[in-house]
Amino acid sequence: MEIGVAFQNEGQILHGMLHLPEVGERYPCVILLHDYTSDRIGEHRILVKAARYLCNQGFACLRFDFRGSGESEGDFAEMTLDSEISDTFAAINFISNSVDVEITRIGLLGQSLGGSVAICVAADAGIDSLVLWAPSVFVDYLVERDGEVFKDPYAWLPPTHKEVLKKAGRVDIGGFTRGKAFFESLKRIDPLEALAKYQGPVLIIHGGEDSIVSPLNSELIYDNVSGRRRLVLIDNADHSFSSGVWENQVIEETSRWFEQTLIP
């Protein structure tokens, strides 16, 4: 059963889809966090497919659009890592207090920047299991200048974009307007610091040929997980696992992990 849902955060409405198994009254739940510039459907509908697969295995699933994305209220130009972290806490609160479903345990599935958000939320929200698809801890933004290595989220911007951002406080890239606050949130927030507080199980899946987020991000996450962990590198796969074979492997690995870590 799939039910359209809505909940509020900071005065704005977020829209989502709740997937409920056909049998039972109490379920473990997986909340899906989409990629940057994406939505709750995902590239080639991978989040829809994942939620339906998990639902068939007995999991309740909540897919939702972050503010400024998909059908949710808000301006994408005002989106920051902080705002997506806040939205995730609101989603957890919504599903935890739903009168229609009794949730036993909660897992987070985060893709790319959604994976960064999942890491930042996990410890403080008491999340029981994490699955991260092509997650970023901003290794790709590390630069070296004058013998010093530091994080610079502006480094990948062309000079013309940097100039526009400096003057206007926002810049249009491919139809998505990015605000300066977004870049500053990436500079300020370190997911690895949040990961150090999380003791739960973590599955990380990354494409070996990901040109958007380097697999080095996942390797670094794996090295810093203190609890149960597994790293799956899919040979030749790209950032969004855009083939049926890769997609099926990602979803099946994800389902097995949640079955092992969310079901007593």
Backbone as a ProteinNet text record, in pm:
[ID]
protein_1_A
[PRIMARY]
MEIGVAFQNEGQILHGMLHLPEVGERYPCVILLHDYTSDRIGEHRILVKAARYLCNQGFACLRFDFRGSGESEGDFAEMTLDSEISDTFAAINFISNSVDVEITRIGLLGQSLGGSVAICVAADAGIDSLVLWAPSVFVDYLVERDGEVFKDPYAWLPPTHKEVLKKAGRVDIGGFTRGKAFFESLKRIDPLEALAKYQGPVLIIHGGEDSIVSPLNSELIYDNVSGRRRLVLIDNADHSFSSGVWENQVIEETSRWFEQTLIP
[TERTIARY]
84.8	0	88.6	55.6	132.2	40.9	82.5	-1.4	77.4	21.5	82.7	71.8	181.6	182.4	245.6	220.7	281.3	307.3	416	448.5	520.7	530	586.2	723.2	802.9	928.2	955.5	973.5	1003.1	902.9	776.1	667.3	645.3	718.5	701.8	660.3	584.2	529.6	621.5	651	727.2	633.8	646.5	561.3	640.1	570.9	637.7	541.2	596.2	517.4	553.9	450.6	469.1	429.2	521.4	496.5	473.9	361.9	331.1	306.6	367.8	341.1	193	148.6	6.9	-34.2	61	27.5	104.5	48.1	115	69.9	108.4	73.6	195.7	306.4	429.3	541.4	615.6	715.9	846.9	959.1	1080.5	1063.5	1123.7	1102.3	1235	1235.6	1350.8	1307.9	1383.3	1359	1463.9	1418.6	1507.3	1536.9	1664.5	1710.2	1772.7	1711.6	1753.4	1878.6	1929.8	2051.9	2026.5	2134.2	2132.9	2076.5	1989.3	1918.7	1825.5	1799	1708.3	1579.5	1507.3	1382.2	1354.3	1236	1205.1	1188.1	1183.4	1174.3	1313	1409.7	1546.7	1573.7	1702.2	1741.8	1691.3	1638.8	1576.8	1488.9	1421.4	1321.2	1378.6	1507.6	1572.4	1519.3	1478.3	1425.9	1285.6	1208.1	1076	1093	1182.6	1205.9	1258.2	1349.8	1406.6	1299.1	1216.5	1112	1011.9	973.4	876.4	937.2	1062.2	1130.6	1136.8	1179.5	1189.4	1052.2	951.4	815.5	770.4	805.9	771.5	844.4	954.1	1029.9	983.4	879	822	860.3	923	962.4	863	828.3	764	873.1	840.8	939.1	877.8	957.2	915.3	1013.4	962.9	1039.3	982.9	1066.5	1014.9	1109.6	1055.3	1134.4	1185.5	1316.9	1369.4	1306.9	1304.8	1253.4	1331.8	1257.4	1319.6	1338.4	1302.4	1315.2	1180.1	1163.5	1041	917.5	821	694.2	691.4	799.1	798.4	811.8	761	772.8	918	945.3	1079.1	1148.9	1254.7	1334	1465.6	1497.3	1621.6	1742.9	1737.1	1849.6	1878.9	1781.8	1800.2	1837.9	1847.3	1880.6	2025.9	2049.4	2183.3	2191.4	2310.1	2323	2247.6	2249.6	2174.4	2025.1	1970.8	1826.3	1785.6	1869.8	1836.3	1850.3	1945	1955.1	1828.2	1784.5	1663.3	1540.7	1531.4	1419.5	1417.1	1534.7	1541.4	1494	1532.4	1481.1	1328.4	1275.8	1130.5	1064	1127.3	1073	1074.2	1182.4	1191.9	1084.2	1065.2	961.2	822.5	799.9	670.2	639.4	734.7	707	702.5	779.9	783.2	653.9	582.9	460.3	334.4	347.2	232.3	131.7	5.4	-99.2	-136.1	-92.8	-132	-35	84.8	184.4	268.7	295.2	381.2	519	616.5	751.6	833.9	903.1	985.8	1129.4	1190.5	1327.7	1335.2	1433	1443.6	1582.1	1585	1708.2	1703	1818	1827.4	1901.4	1846.8	1912.2	1937.9	2064.7	2099	2182.3	2145.6	2219.1	2296.8	2427.3	2515.9	2509.9	2462.4	2452.7	2353.4	2252.5	2161.8	2234.9	2343.4	2426.3	2499.3	2546.7	2610	2512.2	2388.9	2284.4	2257.7	2247.7	2220.8	2328.5	2453.8	2564.8	2552	2518.6	2510.3	2396.5	2293	2173.3	2180.2	2248.2	2233.2	2249.2	2357.8	2384.4	2281.5	2256.9	2165.8	2021.8	1984.8	1847	1828.1	1935.5	1923	1887.4	1941.3	1912.2	1974.6	1900.7	1944.2	2033.3	2028.7	2112.2	2122.2	2237.9	2261.7	2298.3	2244.2	2291.3	2321.5	2440.5	2486.6	2521.2	2455.5	2485.8	2569.3	2689.8	2778.8	2782.7	2806.9	2802.3	2922.7	2905.9	3015.5	3048.4	3177.5	3227.3	3322.4	3302.5	3365.7	3516.2	3560.6	3700	3732.9	3634.1	3655	3679.3	3651.7	3672.4	3803.6	3884.8	4013.4	4113.3	4175.5	4274.2	4401.8	4510.8	4638.1	4689	4717	4772.8	4880.6	4994.4	5107.9	5140.5	5131.9	5167.1	5061.5	4945	4838	4718.2	4662.2	4543.8	4420.4	4318.1	4194.7	4076.4	3955.1	3832.5	3784.1	3764.5	3716.8	3602.9	3476.9	3363.6	3342.7	3414.6	3405.9	3504.5	3592.2	3705.1	3661.3	3547.1	3505.2	3429.8	3397.9	3322.6	3412.7	3365.9	3441.1	3454.4	3559	3580.8	3460.4	3390	3274.1	3163.4	3143.4	3042.3	3082.2	3209.4	3256.6	3232.8	3255.3	3237.4	3091	3000.8	2857.6	2814.5	2861.9	2826.5	2875.8	2995.2	3052.2	2970.4	2923.9	2850.6	2704.3	2640.9	2495.5	2456.2	2550.5	2518.1	2451	2433.7	2374.3	2415.5	2411.7	2452.9	2369.6	2330.2	2251.2	2345.9	2332.4	2412.5	2317.2	2299.9	2212.2	2067.3	2023.5	1883.7	1854.9	1954.6	1940.7	2022.4	1954.6	2022.4	2078.8	2212.2	2279	2307.3	2276.2	2306.8	2441.9	2502.1	2631.4	2622.7	2508.2	2492.3	2511.2	2474.5	2493.5	2641.9	2722.3	2866.3	2929.7	2884.6	2940.3	2904.4	2786.1	2747.9	2836.5	2876.3	2966.4	3104.6	3144.2	3274.3	3272.5	3160.8	3151.2	3122.3	3042.7	2997.2	3086.1	3130.2	3215.7	3141.2	3091.1	3019.3	3102.5	3233.1	3316.8	3315.5	3300.2	3287.8	3158.2	3051.5	2924	2933.6	3002.1	3016.1	3087.5	3179.8	3255.9	3164.9	3045.2	2952	2857	2854.9	2757.8	2819.1	2750.2	2800.9	2727.4	2629.2	2547.4	2610.8	2542.4	2594	2581.2	2678.7	2683.4	2720.1	2635.3	2665.2	2691.3	2800.5	2836	2847.8	2780.2	2785.2	2828	2926.3	2977.8	3015	2992.3	3033.7	3182.7	3248	3391.8	3434.1	3342.1	3372.6	3289.9	3258.4	3182.8	3269.2	3225.5	3300.5	3245.7	3138.1	3076.1	3127	3122	3172.5	3274	3396.7	3502.3	3475.8	3503.5	3492.9	3582.4	3679.9	3763.4	3678.6	3565.5	3474.7	3424.9	3381.3	3328.2	3437.4	3555.5	3665.8	3700.6	3695.2	3724.1	3615.6	3490.9	3380.3	3399.8	3426.4	3446.6	3556.3	3664.9	3777.5	3742.2	3636.2	3601	3475.6	3419	3303.4	3352.8	3294.6	3339.6	3260.5	3142.4	3058.2	3068.1	2964.5	2958.2	2959.8	3032.7	3048.1	3067.5	3030.7	3053.2	3065.1	3162.4	3183.7	3173.2	3083.5	3065.5	3101.4	3206.3	3243.9	3200.6	3114.6	3061.9	3145.4	3217	3305.5	3229.5	3290.2	3240.7	3113.4	3052.4	2927.1	2950.9	2852.6	2862	2796.7	2780	2732.2	2591.5	2504.8	2363.8	2327.8	2428.1	2405.5	2306.7	2336.4	2238.9	2245.4	2226.7	2198.8	2116.3	2039.2	1954.9	2033.9	2149.5	2232.5	2283.9	2338.2	2390.6	2278.4	2169	2054.3	2005	1990.3	1942.5	2040.1	2169.3	2268.4	2260	2247.4	2239	2116.3	2001.9	1878	1880.7	1930.8	1936.2	2034.2	2150.3	2246.7	2185	2112.7	2047.8	1943.8	1860.9	1756.2	1815.8	1918.4	1981.2	2038.2	2097.6	2157.1	2050.5	1941.8	1836.5	1768.6	1755.2	1698.7	1786.6	1916.5	2011.5	2019.8	1995.9	2022.3	1899.1	1784.8	1662.4	1558.2	1573	1475.9	1539.9	1484.6	1542.6	1553.8
-119.2	0	124.5	220	343.6	462.1	544.5	654.7	785.5	883.4	1015.3	1081.7	1137.7	1199.3	1337.9	1416.5	1549.9	1579.4	1648.6	1691	1824.8	1893.6	2028.3	2033.6	2126.9	2159.5	2307.8	2376.3	2520.2	2597.6	2560	2632.3	2597.5	2502	2462.7	2316.1	2283	2148.9	2064.3	1944.7	1846.8	1735.3	1692.5	1587.6	1458.3	1347.1	1218	1107.2	987.2	866.7	762.4	709.3	607.2	472.3	377.6	241.1	150.9	79.3	-10.1	-151.6	-251.4	-390.6	-423.9	-523.5	-559.8	-630.1	-691.8	-765.9	-708.9	-728.1	-685.4	-548.4	-515.9	-386.6	-311.8	-383.1	-322.3	-354.2	-253	-272.8	-201.5	-260.7	-179.3	-82.4	34.9	138.3	185.1	208.8	268	402.8	506.4	639.9	666.6	703.3	721.6	869.8	903.7	1041.8	1058.6	1142	1151.8	1236.9	1229.3	1297.6	1447.2	1521.4	1664.9	1686.8	1785.3	1819.5	1707.5	1608.7	1500	1514.2	1405.7	1406.8	1266.2	1247.9	1119.9	1005.9	1035.4	931	875.6	965.6	925.1	904.9	905.1	877.3	739.2	729.4	607.9	536.3	617.3	572.4	474.2	484.4	385.2	388.1	505.4	511.1	450.9	467.7	403.4	251.9	205.6	60.9	3.2	75.6	27.9	20.3	125	127.5	14.5	-9.1	-115.8	-253.8	-271.2	-397.9	-421.1	-317.3	-329.2	-354.1	-287.8	-305.1	-450.3	-510.8	-651.3	-744.5	-696.2	-775.1	-747.9	-664.9	-642	-511.5	-419.6	-290.9	-181.7	-97.5	29.3	119.6	201.7	291.9	430.6	529.9	668.3	734.6	774.6	858.4	999.9	1100.2	1236.8	1330.5	1445.1	1549.5	1648.3	1672.4	1779	1911.7	2008.2	2141.2	2199.4	2255.3	2310.3	2208.7	2082.7	1976.3	1909.4	1848.9	1776.7	1860.8	1805.6	1874.2	1949	1940.1	2007.7	2158.4	2229.7	2375.1	2416.4	2542.5	2594.7	2626.9	2704.8	2749.6	2673.8	2606.8	2530.2	2617.3	2743.6	2834.8	2855.5	2824.5	2841.2	2710.5	2603.7	2473.5	2469.4	2407.8	2388.2	2246.5	2203.5	2075	2078.5	2192.9	2207.7	2187.2	2243.8	2233.9	2089.8	2015.1	1876.4	1788.3	1821.5	1752.1	1777.9	1902.3	1938.5	1868.3	1862.1	1793.4	1645.1	1584.9	1442.4	1417.2	1503	1489.9	1502.5	1593.2	1610.1	1484.2	1420.1	1296.6	1184.2	1174.7	1072.5	1094.1	1219.4	1252	1218.8	1248.8	1220.8	1071.7	989.8	846.2	783.5	836.3	779.3	804.2	912.7	950.2	928.9	855.4	829.5	739.9	775	693.5	574.8	577	472.5	355.4	372.2	266.5	266	146.3	133.5	88.9	175.2	149.7	86.3	-22.3	-91	-38.9	-34.8	14.3	98	188.4	279.5	272	259.4	267.1	385	436.3	543.6	492.4	524.3	497.8	631.5	669.7	799.1	784.2	859.7	855.4	983.8	974	1086.5	1189.8	1312.6	1410	1362.4	1286.6	1225.6	1132.3	1070.9	989.1	1071.8	1189.7	1282.2	1319.8	1349.2	1385.9	1270.7	1149.3	1031.9	1014	1032.2	1019.8	1124.5	1247.3	1357.2	1338.8	1267.1	1250.8	1127.2	1023	887.9	878.9	932.2	916.3	989.6	1115.8	1196.7	1148	1086.4	1039.1	895.5	830.3	692.8	595.3	618.4	532.6	394.5	290	153.6	94.2	147.9	95.1	198.2	201.2	294.5	219.1	265.8	223.9	350.8	357.2	475.6	438.2	505.3	484.1	600.7	572.4	675.7	799.8	783.1	897.3	988.4	1111.7	1207.9	1256.9	1256.8	1328.2	1438.4	1479.5	1597.4	1582.1	1456.7	1432.9	1504	1510.6	1572.1	1722.4	1781.7	1925.7	1958.3	1856.4	1882.3	1937.4	2046.7	2110	2138.1	2151.3	2182.7	2316.5	2404.5	2535.4	2570.5	2607	2646	2538.6	2412.1	2301.6	2263.4	2328.9	2300.9	2240.9	2134.6	2069.6	2112.9	2160	2201.7	2181.7	2190.6	2168.1	2297.8	2296.5	2414.2	2373.6	2383.9	2343.1	2431.9	2542.8	2629.8	2587.6	2493.6	2463.9	2417.7	2346.5	2290.7	2390.2	2507.9	2607.1	2677	2696.2	2776.5	2920.1	2991.5	3128.8	3220.8	3205.6	3292.5	3268.2	3142.4	3109.7	3163.3	3152.2	3203.8	3354.2	3423.6	3568.4	3606.1	3533.1	3557.8	3530.1	3420	3383	3487.6	3538.5	3639.9	3768	3806.8	3932.8	3920.5	3809.7	3797	3708.3	3630.2	3540.4	3412.6	3395.6	3275.3	3263.2	3140	3119.3	3006.6	3025.2	2925.8	2828.2	2700.2	2596	2488.4	2482.3	2381.5	2395.1	2517.2	2539.1	2531.1	2495	2492.1	2606.3	2696.6	2809.9	2769.6	2778.9	2746.7	2875	2875.6	2990.5	2973	3083.3	3078.2	2999.5	3007.2	2937	2786.3	2732	2589.3	2554.3	2630	2603.4	2621.1	2720.9	2744.5	2631.2	2571	2459.1	2337.8	2317.4	2207.1	2229.5	2355.2	2387.4	2366.5	2398.1	2400.7	2264.8	2182.1	2056.1	1941.4	1860	1745.3	1616.3	1542.8	1418.8	1316.6	1316.6	1219.7	1244.2	1369.8	1398.3	1338.2	1349.1	1289.7	1137.6	1080.9	935.9	878.7	955.9	909.7	883.1	944.1	926.2	808.6	754.8	650.5	512.3	427.6	293.7	183.9	222.1	122.9	68.9	-27	-90.4	-0.1	-10.7	74.8	-8.1	-4.1	-61	54.2	46.1	150.2	85.6	141.9	90.5	204.4	178.3	283.8	224.9	303.8	263.1	284	183.6	192.4	298.5	338.6	441.1	567.7	595.6	716.9	839.5	923.9	1045.5	1168.6	1152.4	1264.3	1270.4	1158.2	1146.5	1032	1062.3	961.4	848.2	723	610.9	627.5	717.3	745.2	790.5	856.1	897.8	776.6	673.1	553.7	476.8	474.2	405.5	475.5	607.6	683.2	661.1	657.4	628.6	490.8	391.4	254.7	249	318.4	319	382.2	465.1	537.7	484	376.6	315.2	232.2	254.2	182.7	54.6	44.1	-73.8	-170	-249.4	-343.8	-265.6	-318.1	-240.9	-333.6	-282.2	-354.4	-251.1	-270.4	-182	-264.9	-222.4	-289.3	-191	-221.6	-142.3	-218.9	-157.3	-223	-182	-277.7	-250.7	-182.7	-77.4	-6.3	74	65.1	136.7	286.7	366.8	511.7	561.3	693.2	753.2	709.6	695.9	664.6	520.1	434.8	292.2	273.5	340	349.9	233.4	115.2	-1.6	-97.5	-180.9	-273.5	-366.9	-412.8	-504.4	-436.4	-315.1	-242.6	-208.4	-161.3	-122.7	-240.9	-357.2	-474.9	-515.5	-507.1	-543.5	-450.3	-320.7	-221.6	-246.6	-266.9	-285.7	-416.4	-523.7	-652	-648.9	-585.5	-571.1	-489.9	-384.7	-297.9	-374.7	-451.8	-527.6	-630.2	-701.7	-802.2	-737.4	-619.2	-550.5	-510.8	-452.7	-411.4	-532.7	-643.9	-764.2	-814.6	-802.4	-848.9	-754.2	-626.7	-528.2	-462.1	-475	-412.3	-513.6	-638.7	-741	-829.7	-835.1	-916.6	-1063.5
0	0	0	-84.9	-94.6	-66.4	29.4	76.1	64.8	-4.4	-8	127.9	176.3	309.1	301.1	404.2	414.6	561.9	587.5	723.3	715.1	827.4	827.9	893.9	847.2	914.9	895.2	1005	1002.9	917.3	931.4	865.5	720.1	666.7	526.9	519	414.7	398.5	310.5	360.2	283.7	240.5	115.9	61.9	45.6	67.8	57.7	22.8	17.9	-7.8	97.1	164.5	265.5	207.3	211.3	163.5	284.6	285.8	397.1	345.4	408.7	369.4	385.4	311.4	312.8	441.8	511.1	633	751.3	869.4	990.9	1038	1162.1	1220.7	1272.5	1288.5	1338	1238.4	1200.7	1096.6	1131.9	1090.8	1083.4	967	976.3	874.5	817.7	687.4	618.9	562.3	595	540	432.5	313.5	199.4	178.9	168.6	152.5	14.9	-66.2	-206	-226.2	-347.5	-388.7	-410.2	-415.8	-446.2	-585.8	-602.4	-727.1	-773.9	-689.5	-724.4	-643.7	-627.4	-551	-500.7	-443.7	-380.9	-480.3	-608	-710.5	-742.3	-756.9	-784.4	-932.8	-967.5	-1106	-1145.9	-1268.3	-1323.4	-1220	-1136.2	-1039.1	-937.5	-910.8	-824.8	-681.7	-631.2	-494.6	-485.8	-590.8	-595.7	-596.3	-682.5	-694.5	-562.9	-499.9	-373.7	-265.1	-256.2	-152.9	-174.3	-297.8	-325.4	-296.6	-329.5	-301.3	-150.6	-77	68.5	131.4	78.5	130.5	113.8	1.5	-21.4	75.5	132.8	231.2	374.5	389	521.3	588.2	512.9	569.8	531.1	626.8	591.1	535.2	437.2	377.5	360.8	389.3	368.1	272.8	155.8	63	73.1	80.7	84.4	11.4	-29.5	-95.2	8.8	8.7	92.5	50.3	141.5	105.6	-12.3	-108	-228	-337.8	-312.2	-412.7	-434.8	-551.9	-582	-559.3	-486.5	-461.1	-328.9	-252.1	-121.9	-137.2	-36.5	-37.5	-14.2	-42.2	-21	-151.8	-141.2	-255	-253.6	-364.2	-370.4	-341.3	-377.9	-356.1	-207.9	-122.2	21.7	90.9	12.6	68.1	115.1	231.1	285.5	341.9	376.9	444.4	576.8	645.2	770.3	748.5	640.9	618.8	589.5	517.8	487.9	612.7	698.1	827	909.1	913.9	986.7	928.8	795.5	730.9	767.4	777.8	810.9	953.3	1045.8	1181.9	1183.4	1100.6	1093.3	1038.2	940	882.4	985.1	1061	1165.4	1271.6	1309.5	1408.2	1354.1	1226.3	1163.6	1166.4	1122.3	1112.8	1251.3	1344.7	1480	1555.1	1518.1	1589.2	1507	1396.9	1312	1383.7	1376.9	1440.1	1351.5	1226.5	1131.6	1127.7	1183	1172.9	1300.2	1351.9	1468.8	1421.6	1440.7	1392.7	1504.8	1470.7	1569.8	1569.2	1452	1439.5	1311.5	1305.3	1190.4	1128.5	996.1	919	824.7	788.8	690.1	567.2	450.5	323.1	256.7	243.2	185.7	60.1	-43	-169.5	-189.9	-212.7	-241.9	-128.4	-153.9	-45.8	60.1	17.8	114.3	208.8	159.9	245.5	349.2	308.7	403.4	512.9	472.8	568.4	665	610.1	694	800.6	761.1	856	966.5	927	1024	1123.8	1083.6	1167	1255.9	1209.3	1264.6	1415.6	1468.3	1612	1696.8	1665.9	1747.2	1738.6	1625.5	1608.8	1656.9	1699.4	1745.7	1635.2	1515.1	1400.4	1421.5	1381.2	1408.3	1300	1177.2	1069.8	958.3	891.7	781.8	654.9	542.8	410.9	332.1	276.3	205.3	61.6	-33.2	-174.7	-226	-272.6	-328.3	-240.4	-110.6	-19.1	-32.6	12.6	9.2	150.2	180.5	298.7	252.5	125.7	66.8	45.5	26.6	-10.4	-141.3	-230.1	-361.5	-352.5	-237.9	-220.4	-150.2	-124.1	-60.3	-162.7	-129.2	-217.8	-137.8	-209.4	-144.8	-196.1	-103.4	-137.6	-37.1	-89.1	-4	99.3	55.9	142.9	244.1	239.9	335.7	263.2	318.8	263	341.8	271.7	338.1	244.4	303	226.9	165.1	32.5	-39	-133.1	-87.7	-171.5	-293.4	-301.1	-419	-527.7	-497.2	-586.1	-724.7	-732.6	-860.9	-948.6	-893.8	-970.9	-1072.4	-1195.5	-1292.3	-1241.3	-1282.1	-1233.9	-1254.1	-1367.2	-1392.3	-1289.6	-1252.2	-1152.2	-1015	-983.6	-854.9	-845.8	-955.6	-955.4	-936.2	-1006.3	-990.9	-847.3	-790.9	-654.3	-555.1	-579.4	-489.7	-492.4	-611.5	-625.6	-584.8	-626.4	-608.1	-490.4	-437.9	-328.5	-371.8	-501.7	-558.6	-704.1	-757.6	-895.4	-956	-1082	-1154.9	-1223.7	-1188.6	-1251.8	-1301.7	-1432.9	-1491.3	-1452.8	-1425.3	-1389.6	-1241	-1162	-1017.1	-957.7	-888.8	-827.6	-692.3	-680.8	-555.1	-479.1	-350	-265.9	-197.2	-159.9	-91.8	37.9	105.2	233	217	99.6	76.1	78.7	5.1	-0.5	137.4	209.7	342.4	439.3	420.8	508.5	481.5	356.2	323.9	384.8	389.9	448.1	599.9	661.6	807.6	869.9	801.4	859.3	812.7	906.4	876.7	912.1	811.1	840.6	918.3	897.9	969	1120	1161.1	1304	1359.2	1281.2	1323	1323.4	1224.9	1215.5	1337.8	1393.3	1510.4	1630.2	1631	1743.3	1721.3	1600.1	1565.9	1584.4	1658.2	1688.1	1610.4	1529	1460.2	1333.7	1269.7	1148.1	1025.5	935.2	816.6	693.4	592.4	461	364.5	290.3	193.8	56.7	-42.8	-179.9	-272	-357.1	-444.5	-580.3	-685	-818.5	-838.7	-893.9	-913.8	-1012.6	-1102.4	-1202.5	-1178.7	-1054.2	-1018.4	-1045.3	-1138.6	-1172	-1101.5	-1024.1	-952.9	-808.7	-741	-603.6	-601.8	-574.9	-578.6	-479.3	-519.3	-425.4	-302.5	-308.8	-191.7	-72.9	-101.5	5.8	83.5	10.9	76.6	150.3	93.2	159.8	291.4	291	412.8	516.9	473.7	566.2	628.6	544.7	592.5	698.8	673.8	768.2	901.9	901.9	1024.4	1093.9	1044.1	1109.9	1227.8	1344	1463	1488.3	1427.6	1447.2	1330.2	1314.5	1202.6	1071.8	972	848.4	728.7	612.4	486.8	375.6	288.7	174	47.2	-43.7	-171.9	-283.2	-357.1	-473.8	-597.9	-677.9	-797.3	-917.9	-973.9	-1086.9	-1200.4	-1254.5	-1373.7	-1350.6	-1233.1	-1209.9	-1194.7	-1238.6	-1230.1	-1100.8	-1090	-965.7	-928.1	-1027	-997	-1027.2	-1052.4	-1078.2	-1193	-1304.9	-1413.8	-1512.4	-1461.5	-1545.8	-1461.2	-1527.8	-1454	-1364.1	-1412.3	-1334.5	-1208.2	-1222.9	-1106.2	-1008.6	-1063.8	-981.9	-898.6	-961.2	-889.5	-779.8	-808.7	-707.4	-587.1	-615.1	-506.4	-420	-481.8	-406.7	-327.4	-387.4	-317.8	-201.2	-220.1	-109.5	4	-33.9	65.6	145.6	76.1	143.7	239.4	194.7	282.3	408.4	392.1	507.3	609.1	559	651.7	715.6	642.5	701.7	816.6	799.2	901.1	1022.1	999.5	1105.3	1164.5	1100.5	1153.1	1200.7	1159	1198.9	1305.2	1424.8	1534.3	1497.9
[MASK]
++++++++++++++++++++++++++++++++++++++++++++++++++++++++++++++++++++++++++++++++++++++++++++++++++++++++++++++++++++++++++++++++++++++++++++++++++++++++++++++++++++++++++++++++++++++++++++++++++++++++++++++++++++++++++++++++++++++++++++++++++++++++++++++++++++++++

